[in-house]
Amino acid sequence: MRERLFSLISKYNLKANSDLGQNFLVVQDIIERNVERAELDEKDRVLEIGPGLGVLTDALSRHAGKVSAIEKDHRLVEILRKEYDWPNVEIIEGDALRVEFPEFNKIVSNLPYQISSPITFRFLRYEFERAVLIYQLEFAQRMVAKPGDRNYSRLSLMIRAKAHAELVEKIGRGAFWPRPKVDSAVVILEPKPPDERIELNENLVRALFQHRRSTVLAALKKSHHMLGLSREEFKKVKGAFSGMPHAEKRVFQLSPEEVRDIEEFLRAEGFLK
């Protein structure tokens, strides 16, 4: 596999496009473990974002019924279509943040790091069974952080509200070509059952986590404009906030359920539409 990748790089005189976050995974063992983690069979339709030179795609094609690989780089699209003859792989040229997703029930990808956040939240708007995804290590640690953890953030909260996330393997930077500046990690992401998912007002979450070390009351005071209140308006109504649940709790300690409590209070008081 490694030889195949570097043969293609040499054949087409390829240079990785840093603007597209291209770092190709070159360690076969990691690829095989991720395919195993996806628990694939012939009934599965797999979505892959950023197939690069096809090494993961090739492994997926041998285990899944269908693979749909979305690639933005036209050069790589042409190489994939020319060099491989996969009967069950569809190569889709386009931006994964904009292109219409095909039908899928699982996701396996070495993601372009600069789209980690928006593509993950796009995934969570779809119904799927399991995703096995490679992220920058720091991003992965924030994804799986628990309330009160040092890495707990807006990302942690929003992921926790809708899915189960588990960091299952750290990957050194030497596993990629070209070598990135940071280590990576594999995260397994599984959506919660629909009746367990919590939909949260994103403006409220942003307002709170802009001041994650502050108390809830102090954070909202500092971010009152994000609730549509001027400083003067906030002064007039701040007394009503005294009855808000979890008002004295630090923002980074909040669970999704507690943020929902705060949101319901603010809606009842007319501070959120």
C-alpha positions as CSV (number, residue, x, y, z in Angstrom):
1,M,0.0,0.0,0.0
2,R,2.7,2.5,1.0
3,E,4.6,1.5,-2.2
4,R,1.5,2.0,-4.3
5,L,1.0,5.5,-2.8
6,F,4.5,6.7,-3.4
7,S,4.5,5.2,-6.9
8,L,1.5,7.3,-7.7
9,I,3.1,10.4,-6.2
10,S,6.2,9.8,-8.3
11,K,4.3,8.9,-11.5
12,Y,2.2,12.1,-11.4
13,N,4.9,14.3,-9.7
14,L,2.4,15.2,-7.0
15,K,2.8,17.8,-4.3
16,A,0.3,17.8,-1.5
17,N,-2.0,20.8,-1.5
18,S,-1.7,22.4,2.0
19,D,-4.7,24.6,1.3
20,L,-6.8,21.5,1.1
21,G,-5.2,20.0,4.2
22,Q,-3.8,17.0,2.3
23,N,-1.8,14.6,4.5
24,F,-2.1,11.1,3.2
25,L,-2.2,8.2,5.7
26,V,0.6,5.7,4.7
27,V,0.4,3.1,7.5
28,Q,-1.5,0.0,6.4
29,D,-2.1,-1.2,10.0
30,I,-4.0,1.9,10.9
31,I,-6.1,1.7,7.7
32,E,-7.0,-1.9,8.5
33,R,-7.9,-1.1,12.1
34,N,-10.2,1.6,11.0
35,V,-11.9,-0.6,8.5
36,E,-12.4,-3.2,11.2
37,R,-13.8,-0.5,13.6
38,A,-16.4,0.4,11.0
39,E,-17.8,-3.2,11.2
40,L,-18.6,-3.3,7.5
41,D,-20.4,-5.9,5.4
42,E,-21.9,-6.0,1.9
43,K,-25.1,-4.2,3.1
44,D,-23.2,-1.1,4.1
45,R,-23.0,2.1,2.1
46,V,-19.9,4.0,3.2
47,L,-19.2,7.8,2.8
48,E,-15.6,8.8,2.6
49,I,-14.5,12.4,2.7
50,G,-11.1,13.2,1.1
51,P,-10.0,9.9,-0.4
52,G,-6.7,11.3,-1.5
53,L,-4.9,8.6,-3.5
54,G,-7.3,5.9,-2.7
55,V,-5.5,3.7,-0.1
56,L,-8.3,3.8,2.4
57,T,-10.9,3.7,-0.4
58,D,-9.4,0.6,-1.7
59,A,-9.6,-1.2,1.6
60,L,-13.2,0.0,2.1
61,S,-14.2,-1.3,-1.3
62,R,-13.2,-4.8,-0.3
63,H,-15.5,-4.9,2.7
64,A,-18.5,-2.6,1.9
65,G,-21.3,-3.0,-0.6
66,K,-20.8,0.6,-1.9
67,V,-18.3,3.4,-1.2
68,S,-19.0,7.0,-2.1
69,A,-15.8,9.1,-2.0
70,I,-16.0,12.9,-2.2
71,E,-12.8,14.6,-3.4
72,K,-12.4,18.4,-4.0
73,D,-9.0,18.2,-5.8
74,H,-9.6,17.7,-9.5
75,R,-6.0,16.3,-10.0
76,L,-6.8,13.5,-7.5
77,V,-10.2,12.8,-8.9
78,E,-8.6,12.2,-12.3
79,I,-5.9,9.9,-10.8
80,L,-8.5,7.9,-8.9
81,R,-10.6,7.3,-11.9
82,K,-7.6,6.4,-14.1
83,E,-5.7,4.2,-11.7
84,Y,-8.4,2.2,-10.0
85,D,-11.2,0.0,-11.4
86,W,-13.5,-0.4,-8.4
87,P,-16.9,-1.8,-9.4
88,N,-18.5,-0.5,-6.1
89,V,-16.9,2.9,-5.7
90,E,-18.3,6.2,-6.8
91,I,-15.9,9.1,-7.0
92,I,-17.7,12.5,-6.5
93,E,-15.9,15.6,-7.3
94,G,-16.8,18.5,-5.1
95,D,-16.7,20.3,-1.8
96,A,-17.9,18.0,1.0
97,L,-19.3,21.0,2.8
98,R,-21.6,21.8,-0.1
99,V,-22.1,18.8,-2.4
100,E,-25.2,16.7,-1.9
101,F,-24.4,13.6,0.1
102,P,-25.3,10.2,-1.5
103,E,-27.1,7.6,0.5
104,F,-24.9,6.2,3.3
105,N,-25.1,4.5,6.7
106,K,-21.5,4.6,7.7
107,I,-18.6,7.1,7.4
108,V,-14.9,6.3,7.3
109,S,-12.5,9.1,6.6
110,N,-9.1,10.7,7.1
111,L,-10.6,14.2,7.2
112,P,-9.0,17.4,5.9
113,Y,-8.3,19.0,9.2
114,Q,-9.4,22.5,8.3
115,I,-13.0,21.4,7.8
116,S,-13.2,19.2,10.9
117,S,-15.8,21.2,12.8
118,P,-18.2,22.1,10.0
119,I,-18.1,18.6,8.4
120,T,-18.7,16.9,11.7
121,F,-21.8,19.0,12.4
122,R,-22.9,18.3,8.9
123,F,-22.6,14.6,9.5
124,L,-24.8,14.9,12.6
125,R,-27.7,16.3,10.5
126,Y,-27.9,12.9,8.9
127,E,-29.0,9.5,10.1
128,F,-26.2,7.0,10.2
129,E,-25.0,4.1,12.3
130,R,-21.3,4.7,12.9
131,A,-18.4,7.0,11.8
132,V,-14.7,6.2,12.1
133,L,-12.8,9.5,11.6
134,I,-9.3,10.8,11.9
135,Y,-8.8,14.3,13.3
136,Q,-6.1,16.4,14.8
137,L,-5.4,15.1,18.3
138,E,-6.3,18.4,20.0
139,F,-9.6,18.5,18.1
140,A,-10.4,14.9,19.0
141,Q,-9.7,15.5,22.6
142,R,-12.1,18.4,22.7
143,M,-14.7,16.2,20.9
144,V,-14.7,13.6,23.7
145,A,-14.2,15.9,26.7
146,K,-16.6,15.7,29.6
147,P,-18.2,18.6,31.5
148,G,-15.5,20.0,33.9
149,D,-12.6,18.7,31.8
150,R,-9.8,21.1,30.8
151,N,-10.6,20.5,27.1
152,Y,-14.4,20.9,27.5
153,S,-15.7,23.4,25.0
154,R,-18.6,24.4,22.8
155,L,-17.6,21.6,20.4
156,S,-17.6,19.1,23.3
157,L,-21.1,20.2,24.4
158,M,-22.7,20.2,20.9
159,I,-21.2,16.7,20.1
160,R,-22.3,15.4,23.5
161,A,-25.9,16.7,22.9
162,K,-26.3,14.5,19.8
163,A,-23.8,11.7,19.8
164,H,-21.5,9.3,21.6
165,A,-17.8,10.0,20.8
166,E,-14.8,7.9,21.8
167,L,-11.1,8.5,21.1
168,V,-9.8,5.0,20.3
169,E,-6.3,5.6,19.0
170,K,-3.6,8.3,18.9
171,I,-1.6,8.5,15.7
172,G,1.9,10.0,15.4
173,R,2.6,12.5,12.7
174,G,5.0,10.1,11.1
175,A,2.1,8.0,9.9
176,F,1.3,10.6,7.2
177,W,2.8,12.1,4.0
178,P,3.7,14.8,4.1
179,R,4.3,14.8,7.8
180,P,1.9,17.2,9.6
181,K,2.9,19.5,12.4
182,V,0.6,17.8,14.9
183,D,-0.4,14.3,16.0
184,S,-3.8,12.9,15.1
185,A,-6.4,10.6,16.6
186,V,-9.1,8.2,15.6
187,V,-12.6,8.9,16.9
188,I,-15.7,6.7,16.7
189,L,-18.8,8.7,16.5
190,E,-22.3,7.2,16.9
191,P,-25.5,9.3,16.9
192,K,-27.7,9.0,19.9
193,P,-31.2,7.6,19.5
194,P,-33.5,10.4,18.3
195,D,-35.3,10.6,21.6
196,E,-32.0,11.2,23.5
197,R,-30.7,14.0,21.3
198,I,-30.8,17.5,22.6
199,E,-31.3,20.4,20.2
200,L,-29.7,23.6,21.6
201,N,-29.9,27.2,20.5
202,E,-26.5,27.8,18.9
203,N,-26.5,31.5,19.7
204,L,-27.0,30.8,23.4
205,V,-24.2,28.2,23.4
206,R,-21.8,30.6,21.7
207,A,-22.8,33.3,24.2
208,L,-22.0,31.0,27.1
209,F,-18.7,29.5,25.8
210,Q,-17.2,32.8,24.8
211,H,-16.6,33.0,28.5
212,R,-16.2,29.3,29.5
213,R,-14.4,30.0,32.8
214,S,-17.1,32.4,34.0
215,T,-20.3,31.6,35.8
216,V,-23.4,31.3,33.6
217,L,-24.8,34.6,34.9
218,A,-21.5,36.5,34.2
219,A,-21.1,34.9,30.8
220,L,-24.5,36.0,29.7
221,K,-23.9,39.5,31.1
222,K,-20.7,39.8,29.0
223,S,-22.5,38.3,25.9
224,H,-25.9,40.0,26.3
225,H,-25.7,41.3,22.7
226,M,-25.8,37.7,21.4
227,L,-29.2,37.4,23.1
228,G,-30.4,40.5,21.2
229,L,-30.1,42.8,24.3
230,S,-28.3,46.1,24.5
231,R,-26.3,46.9,27.6
232,E,-29.1,49.2,28.8
233,E,-31.8,46.5,28.1
234,F,-29.8,43.9,30.0
235,K,-29.4,46.2,33.0
236,K,-33.2,46.6,33.1
237,V,-33.9,42.9,33.0
238,K,-30.9,41.4,34.8
239,G,-32.9,40.9,37.9
240,A,-35.0,38.4,36.1
241,F,-31.9,36.3,35.6
242,S,-31.5,35.7,39.3
243,G,-34.0,32.8,39.1
244,M,-32.2,31.2,36.2
245,P,-31.1,27.5,36.8
246,H,-27.4,26.9,37.1
247,A,-26.7,30.6,37.2
248,E,-23.7,30.3,39.5
249,K,-22.2,27.2,37.7
250,R,-19.1,27.7,35.6
251,V,-19.9,27.4,31.9
252,F,-17.3,24.6,31.3
253,Q,-19.1,22.5,33.8
254,L,-22.4,22.5,32.0
255,S,-24.0,19.4,30.6
256,P,-26.2,19.6,27.5
257,E,-29.2,19.0,29.8
258,E,-28.3,21.9,32.0
259,V,-27.9,24.2,28.9
260,R,-31.3,23.1,27.9
261,D,-32.6,24.1,31.3
262,I,-31.1,27.6,30.8
263,E,-32.5,27.8,27.3
264,E,-36.0,26.9,28.5
265,F,-35.9,29.5,31.3
266,L,-34.7,32.2,28.9
267,R,-37.5,31.4,26.4
268,A,-40.1,31.4,29.2
269,E,-38.9,34.9,30.2
270,G,-38.9,36.1,26.6
271,F,-35.2,36.5,26.2
272,L,-34.9,33.9,23.4
273,K,-37.1,33.6,20.4
